[in-house]
Amino acid sequence: MIVGKTSTSASVAQPYNVVSSVVKKSLVAALRYGQDKLPKSWRPHANKAADLIEQWDDFQEGTITAGLMAVGVPYDVANGMAYWIVVFVGA
């Protein structure tokens, strides 16, 4: 009898990762291609937000707000965007 090691493959996606990945990609697509549907104050910053979302793995409101402000988004707009990003992506 041959006893083999149990290995986990990095290519096998866990269900949570699949859902968060789909939601993340959907949110990025909405920011990039649905800018005319966004609130007016968000429109000039939508591409910056999409770029940041693609890079992040940790979706916490404070982190998102700080990241958006670092690329020039005003606090009130960054805070509003961060709230809705967390709502849709889930933290």
N, C-alpha and C positions, 0 to 999 in steps of 0.2 A: 504494500500500500504506500503510495506516495503522498506525503503531506506537503502541500504547497503553502506559500505565504498568501495571506489575503492582502491584496493591495487595492488601494482606492485610486482610481484613475482621475487625473486632473481634468480630463475632457468630459467627465460625467457631471452634468449640471444638477445641482440640488434644486428642488422646486422653488424655494425662496429666492434663490439667485436668478432663476428664470423669470419669475414674476417681477422682481425688482429691476431686472435688466430691461424687460419689455416696457415697464412703466417709465423708466429712465429715458429710454429711446423715444417713447411717445411724447414725453414732456419736452425733450430737446426738439423734436420735430414740430411740436405745437409752437414753441418759441421762435423757431426759425421760419416756418412757413405760414404761421397763422398770426403774424404780427398785426394785421389789420383788425383782428378780433380781440386783441389785448387792450387793457386800459391805456389811454393815451400816455400816461406818465411812464408806462413800462416799455413802450415801443422803441425808444431810442437805446434802450439797454438790453433788449431781448437777445441779441446775438452774444453779448458778453455773458449773460446769464447762461445761455445754452453751452457756451464754451466751458464755463466753470462746472456745470452739471455733469458734462462728459468726463471731467477729471475726478470728481468726488466719489468717494465710497461711503462717507459718513454724512448722513443727512440730518443734521441738527440745526435748528433755526438760528442759533447764535453764530455758528460756523458759516452758514450760508450768508447771513447778513454781513458778517465781517468780510467774507470773500468778495461779495458784490460791491461793498464800499471800497475795497482795495483796488478795484478796477474802475472806480469813478462813479458808481451809482449812488445817488443821494440816499441818506439814511431812511427817510420815510418810504421811498420806493423800494429800497433793498429789504426793509423789514416786511413790507407787504408781500413782496415776491417770495421771500424766505418762508413766510407763513404758508402760502399756497403750495410751494414746492414740497414742504414737509407733509401737508395734507395729502397731496397726490402720491408722493413717493413713499411716504411712511417712514417714520424714524424708529 
